[in-house]
Amino acid sequence: WYQRRVRGTVPMETYNVRFTGKDELRSAVLCLKCNSIKPERAHHCSVCRRCVRKMDHHCPWVNNCVGQQNQKFFILFTFYIFVISLHAMYMAVQKIIHCSDSEWSRCGALSPPISLMLLTILLFISLLFGLFTGIMFGTQVYAIVDDQTGIEKLKNEEATWERLTWKQNLAEVFGRQCGYRWLMPTMAPHLVPGKVHNNKFQV
């Protein structure tokens, strides 16, 4: 249950699949790798060995796939690390300026070379993580607004699904109403089946 919840994994038990249309059984696609019903826009992950709905990519940092059910949490994960990295860079620069003005006489018990080395390491790490997470955050938001996942762009797949507006795409990932819930990583988006997100199969 947990894996299905956090990333949108398609269950391997075919008896849990309910078809929502008359012709859905005829058009059902079976994954040849995991032998599960493959809903529209689902892709098989070779690492997880499962099909994931709206799979964007497999992230080694969180050791999980980024898919329909957990894309919000991954975006907030990258966003908050980006903000923390900016804060760390600001604090490091402020400390270096403060220590330089006082000729490193009021910079704690450590010697000036060690203090400068530690501040430089902090500045480098925060810059590195800030760039990485900032780029990831930007690409994820763009993918949501464009209604195309990373795998779909990589494979250059044509949109056979119903394209939604950017507001509907954001509501599908973060929730129906824009508010503080969008920024809370502890709150899953409350989706309305059949209104915003339209999958061929309910799994």
N, C-alpha and C positions, 0 to 999 in steps of 0.2 A: 504493500500500500504506500509506503513512504516513497519508494522510487517512482511510482506512478504519479504521486502528488507533486514531487519537487521538480520533475523535468518533463512530464507529459509522456511517459513511457507507454507504449501500446501493449496491453496485456497479451500474453501468448496463448491464453485459453480462449479459443474462438467462441465458446458458448457464452462469453460475457459481452459479445458484440451484438448490438441491436441496430438493425438497419432502419433508417428513417424514411426511405422512399420505396416506391414500387420497383424501380429498376436498379436499386443499389446492390442487390445480391448479384445481379448479372454483371455489374461493373466493378465488383470488388476485386482488389489486387492483393495477391498473396506474396509476402516476402519470401524469397527463396533461401534466405540465410537464416532467419529465425522462425519461419513457418507461422507467422502471425498475419492477421488481416492488416493491410497497409492503408491507412486512411489517406485522404488527399493531403499533400504537402508533408507527409511523413518520410523520414529517411532513416536508413539503418546505420547505426554507429558500430564501427568495427571494434571499438574499445569496450563499450558497454554490452555489445552483442545483442542489442535490442533496437527496435524501431522507435523513434521519438517523433512526436507530432511537432511540426514547425521547428525542426532542429536547425539551429544556427551554426553551432560548432561544438566540439568536445574541448572543454577547458581543462588543461592539466593543473591549473592553479587551484581549482575547487574540486578536481577529480570527479567531474560530472559533466553531462551534456547540458547545454543551454537550449531549452526548448520552450514549448508553449506555457508550461506551468511554472517555470522558474525564471523567465527572462526578466521580470520585474526585479527580482532579488539580485540577479547578476548585474543589472544596470545600477541599482543602488549601491552594490558592493564596489563597483568601479568609481562611481560618483563620490562616495564618501572617502575612499582612499585618495582620490584626486584632491579633494578639499583638505584632507589631513596633510598631504604632501605640500600643498601651497602654504599651509600654516607652518609646517616645519621649515620650509625655505625662508619664509618671512622671519621666523624666530632666529634662525641661524644667521641671517644677514644682519639683523638687529644686534645680535650678540657680538658679531665681528666688528661692527661699527662702534659699539659701546666699548669693547676692549681696546680698539685702536685709539679711541679718544683718550682713554686713561692709561695708555702705554702698557696695557696688559697687567696693570697693578691691582685691579679689582675684578679679576676674572676667576676667582676661586682658588683652591689649594693647588691645582695643577700648574705646571710650568707653562709659559707662553707657547713653546713649540708643540707640546702635547695638546693644549687647548685648541690651537689653530688646526692641528691635524684632525682632531675629533670633529670640529665644526665643519671642516672641509669634507670629511666623510659623510656627515649628516646632510650637508648641502648637495653632495653628489647623489646620494641614495634617494633623497626626496625629489630631486630633479628627474632622476631616472624613473621612479615610480609615478611621478606626476605626469610625465610625457606618455608613459605606457597606458596608464589608466585613463588619461584624458582622451587619447586617441581611441581606445576601446569604447569609452562612453559615447564619443561622437559617432562612431560607426554603428553602434547599436541603436542609438536614437534615429539616425538616418535610415537604417534598415527598417525600423518600425514605421516611420513616416512614409517610406517608399513601398511598404508592404511586400518586402522581399528579403528572405533570410540570406545569410552568408553562403550557405551551400547552394541555394538557388541562383545566386549571382555567380558563384564559381562555376557551376555547371551550365550557366547561361540558359536556364529553363524559361520557357515562355509561360506567361501567366494564364493558366487554364481555370483558375479559381476566380471568384467574384472579387474584384478589386474594391477595397474600402477607402473611405476618405482618411486623411491623416488624423482627424479627431476620433474616428471610429477605431483606428489602429491603436492609438494611444489608450483609448478606453478599454480595448481588448487586453492590453498588457497590464495597465495600472489600475483599472477599475472604472466603473461607470461615471462617477462624479469626481471632478477635479477638486482636490483638497489635501488636507494633511495626511490622509491615508496613502497618497501617492508616494510620500517620503518616508513612510514607516516600513522598515524591512520585516516587521513582525506580522503585518497584515497582508493576507493574500487578496488578490483582486476578486471582487464578487461579480461573476459573469452571468449574463442572462442567456441561457441556451436558445439558439435560433434567432436571436435579434442582432447581436453584434458579430459574434464569431459563428461562422457557418461551416461545420464539418460534415462530411458525408456520413460518417459513422460516429455513434456515441459509444465510447469505450470507457 
